[in-house]
Amino acid sequence: MKEYNILFLDIDGTILKPDDTIENSTKAAIAEMKRQEIEVVLATGRPIHEIADLGEEPQISSFIGYNGALGIYEGETIFAEAMNAEDVRYILDVAKQNGDEVVLYTNNKNYLTDLESELVKSFLHQFHLTQNAIFTEKVINDILGLTIITTGKLGHERYQFSSGIHLSQVNVEGMQHCFDVIRDRVNKGVGVELLLKKLGIERESSIAFGDGMNDKEMLAYVGVGFAMGNAHPELFQHASHKTTSVMDSGIYNGLKSLGLIG
């Protein structure tokens, strides 16, 4: 059997079900990987300062957050890449002109264009974001990532980036009007690459699971990339394998197919 050394797991729609719980089979799969001394890393678009508690029960303390902008291994920051301030200003300007809202993330707080908007309140509730404040220019050089909450059916098409940036629809029920801003050279795939180099782990020895389009670079980069059964339809072409859904033991079944679970 091929040797694997590290496992990367997306959160929403991958380990977390729509009701914000984790299947017992997923917990068992993670515990078995740790028993085999396979590193387990949570790789997410979420801000790390809001997800530490998710890693407590499965005892995970390594993260790639903000869609690849910040990497932490066993409490140590491995890399951090803030967004270009001019790109942030452009997004804020277009959002203001069109009535969209923006959620901007630093390494310790979430900054929003409006705290009273119903769209914003729904977003904060969905992702359990609690460390929130109104955005001010003083933090514009500290933004690690952001999400645009659009209005209108094709609201994301208002944002035209010359190069190096694209939008990724949030693959969570009721949140499809939200789009993560992804940088070509700052994404989960690049984050995985940087962490593997730091740990001296070969790319071929890595596994990843994901369900959203912000996972495509990660699934394409690792040795074995699993798209969840509930994944965005366009994600499957970027993964080497397809597993069952987050509601049907997707992680457990995927690892079992590799012979890592009996």
Backbone as a ProteinNet text record, in pm:
[ID]
protein_1_A
[PRIMARY]
MKEYNILFLDIDGTILKPDDTIENSTKAAIAEMKRQEIEVVLATGRPIHEIADLGEEPQISSFIGYNGALGIYEGETIFAEAMNAEDVRYILDVAKQNGDEVVLYTNNKNYLTDLESELVKSFLHQFHLTQNAIFTEKVINDILGLTIITTGKLGHERYQFSSGIHLSQVNVEGMQHCFDVIRDRVNKGVGVELLLKKLGIERESSIAFGDGMNDKEMLAYVGVGFAMGNAHPELFQHASHKTTSVMDSGIYNGLKSLGLIG
[TERTIARY]
84.5	0	88.1	46	121.7	122.2	232.8	243.4	195.2	108.3	59.7	100.1	133.3	184.4	100.3	10.5	-63.3	-199	-298.9	-436.2	-488	-537.9	-594.9	-746.6	-818.1	-963.8	-1025.4	-1108.1	-1191.7	-1293	-1357.5	-1452.8	-1597.1	-1652.9	-1795.1	-1826.6	-1919.2	-1957.6	-1863.7	-1757.3	-1660.6	-1653.2	-1618.4	-1629.6	-1754.7	-1801.3	-1921.3	-2044.1	-2145.8	-2272.4	-2351.7	-2461.1	-2540.3	-2591.3	-2606.6	-2652.9	-2537.8	-2417.5	-2298.6	-2249.9	-2283.7	-2231.8	-2136.1	-2057.8	-1961.5	-2006.6	-2013.2	-2052.8	-1956.8	-2008.8	-1923.1	-1821.4	-1860.8	-1766.4	-1648.3	-1675	-1567.1	-1472.9	-1530.2	-1448.1	-1362.1	-1421.9	-1347.8	-1234.8	-1262	-1161.2	-1042.3	-1070.7	-963.6	-881.6	-950.6	-880.5	-790.1	-835.7	-755.2	-632.8	-648	-532.4	-427.8	-473.6	-380.3	-314.4	-389.1	-330.7	-218.5	-234.8	-133.2	-23.4	-29.3	68.3	68.4	-50.2	-69.9	-114.7	-41.6	-76.5	-214.5	-294.2	-425.8	-429.9	-466.2	-468.4	-605.6	-665.4	-788.5	-752.3	-807.3	-778.1	-909.5	-925.2	-1054.5	-1047.1	-1160.2	-1170	-1198.4	-1236.7	-1270.7	-1148.1	-1170.9	-1060.7	-1020.8	-891.7	-843.7	-884.7	-893.2	-928.9	-1072	-1150.1	-1287.6	-1306.8	-1202.1	-1222.5	-1140.5	-1063.8	-978.7	-1059	-1182.9	-1264.8	-1305.3	-1312.1	-1345.9	-1239	-1116.7	-1007.6	-988.4	-1063.9	-1040.8	-1074.6	-1195.8	-1236.3	-1150.9	-1125.8	-1037	-889.1	-858.8	-721.1	-637.1	-691	-619.8	-573.6	-445.4	-391.4	-310	-330.2	-263.3	-370.2	-350.6	-455	-395.1	-468.8	-450	-580.7	-576.6	-698.1	-701.5	-814.2	-830.9	-801.1	-843.9	-820.9	-673.3	-588.2	-446.1	-357.2	-411.9	-330.7	-249.1	-288	-217.4	-207.7	-87.9	-66.7	-6.9	-66.2	-18.6	2.1	121.4	149.4	185.2	102.5	123.8	148.1	65.6	73	173.3	255.9	358.3	312.7	320.3	285.5	393.6	352.6	446.9	452.8	337.7	334.3	212.2	222	111	126	18.3	24.1	-98.6	-79.9	-191.2	-224.7	-347.3	-389.6	-332.8	-321.1	-280	-388	-347.9	-444.2	-527.3	-469.2	-544.3	-653.7	-627.4	-731.4	-845.5	-810.6	-913.8	-998.7	-934.3	-1007.9	-1102.1	-1054.7	-1137.9	-1264.2	-1249.7	-1365.1	-1461.9	-1408.3	-1493.3	-1567.9	-1502.7	-1565.9	-1681.6	-1656.7	-1761	-1877.9	-1846.1	-1951.5	-2038.2	-1975.7	-2050.1	-2141.3	-2091.9	-2169.1	-2292.4	-2285.8	-2392.2	-2471.7	-2444.7	-2520.8	-2480.7	-2364.5	-2313.5	-2247.9	-2225.7	-2152.8	-2025.1	-1926.2	-1797.6	-1755.8	-1704.2	-1646.5	-1496.3	-1418.1	-1272	-1209.1	-1109.4	-1052	-905.4	-873.1	-733	-701.4	-583	-546	-612.8	-690.7	-755.4	-897	-948.2	-1081.8	-1144.5	-1278	-1353.3	-1405.3	-1377.5	-1422.8	-1529.6	-1637.9	-1751.7	-1789.4	-1850.6	-1893.6	-2021.3	-2095.9	-2220.1	-2253.2	-2273.5	-2306.5	-2457	-2536.6	-2681.6	-2757.2	-2691.1	-2755.7	-2803.5	-2923.9	-2976.6	-2891.2	-2836	-2746.5	-2624.1	-2568.5	-2451.4	-2486.6	-2596.6	-2637	-2654.7	-2714.1	-2733	-2598.9	-2505.2	-2372	-2299.4	-2302.6	-2235.3	-2295	-2425.9	-2493.5	-2454.7	-2453.8	-2423.4	-2284.4	-2186.7	-2048.2	-1998.5	-2092.2	-2061.1	-1945.1	-1947.1	-1842.4	-1879.7	-1793.4	-1825.5	-1732.3	-1612.8	-1514.3	-1521.5	-1625.5	-1660.5	-1649.6	-1617.4	-1608.8	-1632.7	-1662.5	-1678.3	-1540.6	-1530.8	-1403.5	-1361.1	-1231.3	-1171.9	-1043.5	-1006	-887.6	-760.8	-756	-632.2	-590.6	-683.8	-647.7	-635.2	-637.3	-641.8	-517.8	-405.2	-283.6	-272.5	-374.1	-369.4	-471.2	-536.6	-644	-586	-618.1	-570	-665.5	-790.5	-888.7	-1020	-1110.6	-1241.6	-1347.7	-1471.8	-1588.5	-1683.5	-1735	-1832.3	-1971.9	-2061.5	-2201.3	-2278.3	-2313.2	-2371.5	-2522.8	-2576.1	-2720.1	-2750.8	-2862	-2894.6	-2841.5	-2905.5	-2874.7	-2732.1	-2681.5	-2546.1	-2457	-2472.2	-2398.1	-2248.7	-2198.4	-2053.3	-1992.4	-2072.9	-2019.8	-1982	-2017	-1978.8	-1830.3	-1767.6	-1627	-1538.9	-1461	-1374.3	-1229.4	-1157.9	-1017.5	-928.7	-824.5	-736	-662.9	-606.7	-535.5	-502.7	-482.7	-433.4	-537.8	-665.7	-772.3	-898	-969.2	-1099.3	-1192.9	-1320.9	-1420.6	-1463.8	-1487.9	-1529.8	-1658.9	-1764.6	-1894.7	-1888	-1946	-1949.8	-2047.6	-1998.8	-2080.2	-2152	-2233.3	-2313.2	-2456.6	-2552.6	-2693	-2735.7	-2796	-2841.6	-2736	-2611.7	-2501.7	-2441.7	-2515.7	-2459.9	-2447	-2502.5	-2485.7	-2357.2	-2280.7	-2154.8	-2036.6	-1931.6	-1817.3	-1686.9	-1603.3	-1470.1	-1380.1	-1291.7	-1192.7	-1067	-1029.3	-915.9	-804.6	-683.6	-567.6	-499.2	-454.4	-392.9	-270.8	-197.2	-76.4	-94.5	-216.4	-246.9	-380.2	-374.2	-493.9	-461.4	-558.3	-534.4	-425.4	-420.5	-318.5	-178.3	-158.2	-26.9	3.7	-99.6	-80.3	-35.7	-96.8	-56.5	87.7	123.3	260.1	361.6	333.6	425.8	440.2	329.3	335.1	409.6	386.9	457.5	608.1	648.7	792.4	850.1	775.3	820.8	839	749.1	752.9	836.6	880.6	961.6	881.8	754.2	666.2	646.6	659.8	642.7	496	478	343.7	261.9	325.7	257.1	204.2	254.8	213.9	101.1	39	-65.3	-203.1	-303.3	-443.4	-523.2	-628	-715.3	-859.9	-951.3	-1094.6	-1152.9	-1243.1	-1307.7	-1437.8	-1516.1	-1645.6	-1672.1	-1594.8	-1621	-1515.9	-1545.8	-1451.2	-1326	-1331	-1208.1	-1115	-1159.7	-1076.5	-1007.2	-1037	-990.2	-837.8	-769.5	-622.9	-562.7	-622.7	-574.1	-593	-712.2	-738.3	-651.9	-623.1	-539.8	-393.3	-350.4	-208.2	-168.9	-251.1	-211.4	-198	-138.2	-122.4	-256.1	-349.8	-483.9	-586.3	-667.9	-768.3	-908.8	-985.8	-1122.9	-1222.1	-1313.9	-1427.8	-1543.8	-1606.1	-1719.3	-1837.3	-1924.3	-2040.6	-2131.4	-2128	-2208.5	-2133.2	-2021.4	-1935.7	-2002.8	-1952.3	-1992.3	-1966.6	-2060.8	-2045.2	-1915.8	-1864.4	-1742.7	-1615.5	-1628.2	-1508.9	-1458	-1545.5	-1506.7	-1392.8	-1387.4	-1280.9	-1142.7	-1137.9	-1009.5	-961.7	-1044.8	-1011.4	-978.1	-890.5	-857.3	-958.9	-1034.9	-1132.6	-1261.6	-1371.3	-1499.2	-1540.5	-1585.2	-1633.2	-1781.5	-1836.7	-1976.8	-1990.5	-2112.1	-2135.6	-2098.1	-2098.9	-2070.6	-2176.1	-2294.3	-2401.8	-2393.1	-2299.5	-2290.2	-2145.4	-2079	-1944.7	-1841.7	-1845.3	-1755.5	-1608.1	-1564.3	-1422	-1385.7	-1467	-1442.9	-1433	-1530.6	-1531.4	-1414.3	-1375.7	-1260.9	-1133	-1109.3	-989.1	-991.9	-1110.4	-1123.8	-1084.3	-1121.5	-1088.7	-939.4	-863	-717	-651.8	-733.2	-679.9	-631.2	-663.1	-616.5	-710.2	-829.8	-926.2	-974.3	-974.4	-1012.1	-1161.4
-120	0	125	224.2	348.9	418.6	485	554	698.4	738.5	874.7	937.3	1066.4	1133.3	1248.9	1301.8	1421.2	1426.4	1476.9	1485.4	1627.7	1688	1823.3	1813.9	1878.9	1872.5	2011.4	2034.6	2154.3	2140.7	2251.2	2247.1	2239.4	2349.3	2355	2263.6	2170.8	2079.1	1961.8	1958.3	1848.7	1773.3	1844.7	1779.8	1826	1947	1998.9	1976.3	1914.3	1895.4	2026.8	2035	2158.8	2202	2107.7	2143.8	2175.8	2194.2	2232.2	2123.3	2000.3	1889	1806.1	1723.6	1635.9	1491.8	1416.6	1276.8	1197.6	1098	1011	938	904.9	835.8	925.3	1056.6	1151.7	1163.4	1171.4	1176.2	1051.7	936.6	810.3	805.7	858.6	859.5	947.1	1065.1	1155.7	1092.2	1031	965.8	854.1	780.5	671.4	725.3	837.8	896.7	940.8	1000.9	1044.6	924.2	815.7	694.3	641.7	658.2	614.4	719.1	827.5	936.3	1008	1015.7	1096.9	1235.8	1338.9	1475.9	1511.8	1583.2	1629	1781.2	1846.5	1992.6	2036.8	2136.5	2195.9	2305.7	2297.6	2395.6	2460.3	2589.3	2652.6	2795.6	2844.7	2985.9	3068.9	3003.2	3074.7	3138.4	3241.3	3299.8	3205.9	3187	3092.3	3133.6	3264.1	3306.8	3269.4	3220.7	3180.5	3028.3	2951.4	2807.1	2721.3	2781.9	2702.6	2599.1	2635.4	2542.2	2420.2	2433.2	2318.5	2210.7	2252.5	2156.5	2094.6	2140.8	2094.8	1947.4	1907	1768.6	1667.7	1691.5	1597.6	1625.1	1722.3	1756.8	1794.1	1885.6	1938.9	2079.9	2106.5	2238.6	2297.7	2244	2297.8	2340.4	2458.2	2516.5	2589	2584	2676.7	2754.1	2884.3	2963.9	3073.8	3143.1	3257.3	3217.2	3094.9	3043.6	3044.9	3009.7	2993.4	3109.6	3213.9	3332	3316.7	3225.1	3207.4	3059.2	3015.7	2877	2866.6	2780.7	2758.5	2609.6	2573.1	2433.4	2420.6	2346.7	2325.4	2458	2558.7	2686.9	2785.4	2742.9	2830.9	2881.8	3012.4	3068.6	3034.5	2967.6	2923.7	3024.1	3081.9	3183.6	3272.6	3395.9	3491.1	3586.1	3606.9	3689.6	3779.5	3905.9	4001.5	4037.9	4085	4126.4	4263	4289	4420.2	4521.7	4633.1	4733.8	4789.9	4803.4	4858	4762.3	4632	4534.4	4541.3	4558.7	4571.2	4695.8	4807.1	4932.2	4916.2	4849.1	4828.3	4751.2	4643.3	4562.2	4643.8	4720.7	4804.2	4908.9	4966.8	5068.9	5009.8	4893.7	4830.6	4788.2	4735.1	4693.5	4812	4923.6	5042.4	5092.8	5091	5139.1	5053.4	4926.2	4832.8	4777.1	4827.9	4783.6	4648.5	4599.2	4473.7	4499.9	4395	4405.4	4322.6	4358.3	4289.3	4251.3	4129	4082.2	4068.7	4141.6	4142.1	4081.3	3995.5	3922	3959.6	3993.4	4005	3881.7	3877.8	3759.1	3752.4	3855.1	3849.6	3907	3954.4	4014.5	4012.8	4018.9	4029.8	4173.3	4238	4374.4	4374.4	4448.9	4447.7	4587.6	4595.5	4725.4	4771.7	4679.4	4715.1	4603	4637.9	4536.7	4517.1	4607.1	4602	4541.3	4526.2	4468.5	4326.2	4292.8	4157.7	4054.9	4093.4	4002.9	3969.7	4071.4	4052.1	3968.7	3999.6	3925	3776.7	3747.7	3608.6	3538.8	3609.1	3553.2	3525.8	3621.6	3605.9	3490.3	3475.9	3366.3	3231.3	3224.8	3099	3047.6	3137.7	3095.7	3125	3159.5	3177.2	3275	3385.1	3486.2	3581.6	3593.7	3671.9	3790.3	3786	3891.5	3995.1	4077.9	4163.8	4312.4	4390.8	4536.4	4599	4729.7	4802.5	4827.6	4807.4	4827.4	4973.8	4995.6	5128.6	5118.6	5228.8	5233.7	5191.7	5204.6	5175.2	5028.5	4938	4795.7	4746	4837.1	4794.5	4715.7	4737.1	4662.5	4529.5	4496.2	4373.6	4269.5	4293	4204	4076.4	3963	3833.8	3771.9	3809.3	3755.6	3827.9	3807.1	3870.2	3793.7	3818.5	3758.6	3870.7	3863	3960.4	3899.5	3972.7	3931.3	4011	3947.7	4020	4031.8	4130	4145.9	4127.6	4068.1	4045.1	3910.6	3854.2	3718.6	3701.8	3800.2	3790.6	3900.6	3927	4036	4022.3	3898.8	3878.7	3924	3933.3	3971.8	4119.2	4195.9	4337.3	4354.1	4251.6	4261.4	4206.9	4294.1	4257.4	4276.9	4167.1	4171.4	4151.5	4232.6	4225.3	4092.1	4048.9	3921	3886.7	3759.5	3715	3698.6	3731.3	3721	3666.4	3579.6	3535	3514.4	3503.4	3483.5	3337.5	3287.7	3149.3	3147	3092.9	3089.2	3003.2	3053.1	2978.5	2862.6	2739.5	2619.7	2574.9	2665.9	2638.1	2679	2592	2618.4	2754.5	2835.7	2967.9	3076.2	3038.1	3134.8	3146.2	3099	3098.5	3237.7	3338.7	3477.9	3538.7	3457.4	3502.9	3445.7	3525.4	3484.2	3516.9	3414.4	3436.2	3492.5	3582.7	3637.7	3552.1	3489.4	3396.7	3454.7	3452.5	3497.2	3377.4	3392.2	3280.4	3225.5	3313.3	3268.2	3266.8	3284.8	3271.3	3198.5	3068.1	2986.8	2859.8	2774.1	2654.6	2564.7	2558.6	2474.8	2523.8	2653.6	2711.3	2695.6	2711.9	2692.1	2550.7	2454.5	2314.4	2295.1	2351.4	2339.4	2395.4	2512.5	2575.4	2492.4	2438.8	2359.7	2227.8	2164.9	2040.1	2062.9	2173.4	2204.6	2226.8	2296.5	2322.6	2193.4	2098.9	1972.3	1865.3	1891.9	1793	1671.8	1693.3	1584.6	1591.3	1477.3	1472.8	1496.3	1566	1594	1466.9	1360.7	1234.3	1168.2	1210.5	1149.9	1226.9	1320.7	1405.4	1371.1	1389.3	1363.4	1488.9	1518.3	1631.2	1599.9	1656.9	1646.6	1787.8	1812.6	1942.1	1934.4	2043.3	2042.8	2170	2277	2403.7	2437.4	2537.4	2576.2	2641.8	2684.9	2734.8	2620.3	2495.5	2377.8	2324.1	2380.7	2318.2	2313.3	2420.9	2420.8	2318.3	2304.4	2207.7	2064.9	2033.5	1897.9	1861.9	1960.9	1935.8	1918.2	1979.6	1975.8	1850.1	1805.1	1693.5	1563.3	1464.9	1334.5	1270.1	1279.2	1223.7	1328	1374.5	1475.6	1419.7	1425.5	1376.2	1492.1	1488.2	1579.4	1508.9	1577.5	1520.9	1500.5	1406.2	1381.1	1501	1589.8	1712	1831.7	1806.9	1915.5	1995.3	2116.2	2197.8	2115.9	2110.7	2026.3	2047.6	2169.8	2197	2152.3	2110.3	2071.5	1933.3	1845.5	1706.1	1691.9	1781.1	1772.3	1803	1865.4	1900.8	1796.2	1697	1595.7	1463.8	1386.4	1254.8	1149.6	1178	1082.2	1154.1	1079.9	1127.9	1034.9	1092.3	1011.8	1041.7	984.4	1009.4	1147	1185.8	1321.1	1336.6	1461.8	1493.3	1430.2	1401.1	1338.4	1186.2	1134.2	989.1	941.1	981.5	930.7	951	1070.2	1094.6	1079.3	1134.4	1126.3	982.3	919.6	780.8	690.4	702.2	615.6	642.7	769.6	801.7	741	755.2	698.9	545.9	490.2	344.2	294.5	370.7	330.3	328.6	402.4	404.2	297.1	224.1	119.2	170.6	295.2	352.8	321.5	275.7	234.9	95.2	4.3	-133.3	-152.6
0	0	0	-76.3	-83.4	52.1	84.2	212.7	198.7	291.9	296.7	429.8	425.5	545	595.9	511.4	553.7	484.9	558.3	510.7	530.3	423.1	427.6	412.8	504.4	504.4	499.5	399.7	399.2	513.6	550.5	661.9	612.8	564.9	529.7	411.4	431.9	326.2	309.9	392.1	383.5	516.3	623.9	755	829.4	798.1	863.7	775.7	833.4	764.2	766	690	688	824.8	917.8	1051.6	1146.2	1089.5	1165.9	1261.5	1234.8	1314.1	1228.6	1295	1227.7	1247.5	1139.1	1147.8	1235.9	1306.1	1388	1301.8	1178.4	1089.1	1053.7	1040.2	1010.8	1130	1249.1	1370.5	1382.3	1352	1360	1257.1	1137	1031	1069.4	1124.9	1166.5	1279	1374.2	1485.1	1434.7	1335	1279.4	1206.7	1135.8	1068.3	1171.6	1278.9	1382.9	1449.7	1464.5	1522.2	1433.1	1302.6	1206.6	1187.3	1267.2	1262.5	1128.1	1067.7	947.2	992.2	951.5	990	935.8	1015.7	971.9	982.7	871.8	863.5	813.3	878.2	827.8	729.2	608.2	502.5	460.3	488.2	476.8	425.8	379.7	347	469.7	577.6	700.6	765.8	846.3	924.2	1037.8	1056.4	1156.7	1297.2	1322.2	1457.2	1494.8	1397.7	1427.1	1426.4	1395.8	1379.5	1474	1562.7	1651.2	1729.7	1766.5	1844.6	1764	1630.4	1547.1	1553.6	1581.6	1588.7	1725	1824	1960.6	1980.6	1940.3	1964.3	1887.2	1756.1	1685.6	1710.4	1796.9	1833.2	1710.8	1633.2	1516.5	1548.9	1532.6	1564.8	1449.9	1329.4	1211	1110.9	1052.6	968	847.7	737.3	625.9	617.8	640.3	645.2	541.6	537.3	446.4	302.3	264.6	129.2	90	185.5	155.5	191.5	252.5	283.5	411	499.4	626.5	658.8	694.7	732	870.6	952.9	1089.2	1110.6	1158.3	1188.9	1336.1	1408.2	1552.3	1625	1591.2	1659.7	1603.6	1510.3	1451.3	1314.5	1292.7	1162.7	1061.1	953.8	850	735.6	700.2	595	614.3	565.4	570	451.5	378	256.6	248.1	285.1	279.8	135.4	113.2	-19.7	-55.2	-184.5	-232.7	-197.9	-136.5	-91.6	-206.3	-324.8	-437.9	-483	-475.2	-509.5	-408.2	-282.8	-179.2	-204.4	-236.3	-262.4	-382.7	-486.5	-605.6	-568.8	-492.6	-453.5	-368.5	-275.4	-190.1	-272.1	-371.5	-455.3	-536.7	-599.8	-681.3	-592.9	-475.1	-382	-341.2	-310.3	-267.7	-378.5	-501.2	-615.1	-641.9	-602.4	-638.4	-520.4	-400.6	-284.9	-230.6	-270.8	-215.3	-80.5	-4.2	121.8	112.3	193.2	189.9	331.7	344.7	470.5	448.2	527.2	511	636.2	616	727.7	751.8	875.7	916.2	999.8	1060.1	1137	1274.1	1309.4	1440.9	1445.8	1330.9	1333.8	1195.1	1192.9	1068.8	1057.3	945.2	922.8	814.3	839.2	748.8	704.4	586.1	535.1	603.5	663.2	733.4	830.9	955.7	1056.1	1072.3	1015.5	1035.3	917.3	804.3	686.8	715.9	667.8	687.6	614.8	498.6	426.1	511.2	574.6	658.7	781.5	845.3	964.8	933	818.1	776.7	755.6	693.4	668.8	800.4	891.4	1019.8	1099.6	1092.5	1162.8	1102.4	969.6	900.7	936.7	943.3	965.7	1107.2	1195.5	1337.8	1359.9	1287.2	1301.3	1414.3	1511.3	1632.1	1654.9	1598.6	1624.5	1512.2	1517	1404.1	1436.9	1334.4	1348.5	1211.6	1211.4	1085.8	1024.9	893.7	823.1	826.6	848.1	838.6	757	699.1	612.6	685.2	814.5	888.4	881.3	844.5	837.4	693.9	597	457.2	414.8	481.3	446.8	520.9	601.6	681.3	636.3	524.1	481	417.6	478.3	428.5	326.8	334.6	241	258	164	177.5	101.1	140.9	77	36.8	-85	-134.2	-121	-56.4	-45.4	-149.2	-259.3	-372.1	-361.1	-432.5	-448.6	-596.7	-627.3	-767.6	-813.8	-915.8	-961.1	-1011.1	-1084.7	-1141.6	-1085.3	-956.9	-894.4	-903.1	-907	-911.2	-1043	-1147.8	-1278.9	-1284.9	-1181.7	-1177.3	-1152.5	-1098	-1056.9	-1168.5	-1226.7	-1338.7	-1298.5	-1283.4	-1243.1	-1364.9	-1374.8	-1491.7	-1496.4	-1385.2	-1382.1	-1237.1	-1213.6	-1083.1	-975	-1004.8	-904.7	-972	-901.6	-950.6	-832.3	-859.6	-755.8	-750.7	-630.7	-610.6	-530	-589.5	-522.3	-396	-287.7	-161.8	-176.9	-158.1	-181.9	-54.7	0.2	119.9	89.6	122.6	93.6	150	63.3	103.8	96.3	65.3	59.7	-80.5	-182.4	-318.1	-377.8	-310.2	-355.9	-298.9	-227	-167.6	-245.5	-259.5	-340.3	-267.8	-250.1	-195.7	-304.3	-266.2	-359.4	-349.1	-460.8	-463.2	-549.6	-498.5	-575.7	-639.6	-764.3	-836.4	-764	-697.4	-628.3	-476.4	-431.6	-289	-280.4	-266.1	-258.8	-180.3	-162.3	-81.5	-141.9	-274.3	-338.4	-309.2	-319.4	-289.1	-140.6	-56.3	87.2	119.6	56	73.8	30.2	-84.9	-136	-37.2	17.9	113.2	239.9	289.1	412	389.1	275.3	244.8	238.1	178	169.9	308.6	393.2	529.2	606.7	586.6	661.1	593.1	472.1	400.7	357.5	324.1	281.5	130.4	64	-80.5	-118.4	-228.4	-279.1	-297.3	-344.9	-372	-245.3	-130	-3.4	65.3	-6.7	51.6	-4	81	45.9	82.5	6.4	41.3	3.7	81.5	55.1	49.4	-45.9	-54.4	-131.6	-125.9	-194.4	-274.9	-252	-318.9	-422.4	-504.2	-608.1	-551.1	-425.4	-362.8	-323.2	-345	-317.7	-442.6	-559	-682.6	-692.6	-651.9	-659.9	-563.6	-446.3	-348.5	-398.6	-449.2	-496.3	-616.7	-699.9	-817.2	-780	-669.5	-633.9	-558	-464.2	-377.7	-455.8	-389.5	-452.9	-484.6	-390	-408.7	-363.7	-457.1	-424.5	-438.1	-330.4	-329.4	-335.5	-431.4	-433.4	-363.9	-269.7	-198.6	-294.5	-261.3	-345.3	-358.7	-258.9	-260.9	-317.6	-383.5	-433	-544.9	-564.5	-679	-805.9	-899.7	-1019.1	-1095.7	-1095.3	-1171.8	-1100.7	-973.8	-898.7	-936.5	-980	-1003.1	-1104	-1202.6	-1303.2	-1246	-1128.3	-1067.8	-965.9	-937.9	-838.4	-906.6	-843.6	-898.4	-857.8	-749.3	-699.7	-658.6	-658.8	-605.7	-492.3	-383.4	-272	-247.6	-143.1	-110	-44.7	-10.8	38	184.7	229.3	369.9	460.7	406.4	483.1	478.7	401.6	381.2	393.2	501.2	535.6	425.7	360.7	248.1	280.1	392.1	427.4	464.1	544.9	585.1	462.6	371.3	253.4	160.9	150.2	65.6	119.2	248	309.3	305.7	319.4	310.7	172.7	68.8	-68	-93	-10.7	-22.8	63.6	136.3	222.7	357.6	390.6	515.6	632.6	598.6	699.8	661.9	759.7	730.3	712.8
[MASK]
++++++++++++++++++++++++++++++++++++++++++++++++++++++++++++++++++++++++++++++++++++++++++++++++++++++++++++++++++++++++++++++++++++++++++++++++++++++++++++++++++++++++++++++++++++++++++++++++++++++++++++++++++++++++++++++++++++++++++++++++++++++++++++++++++++++

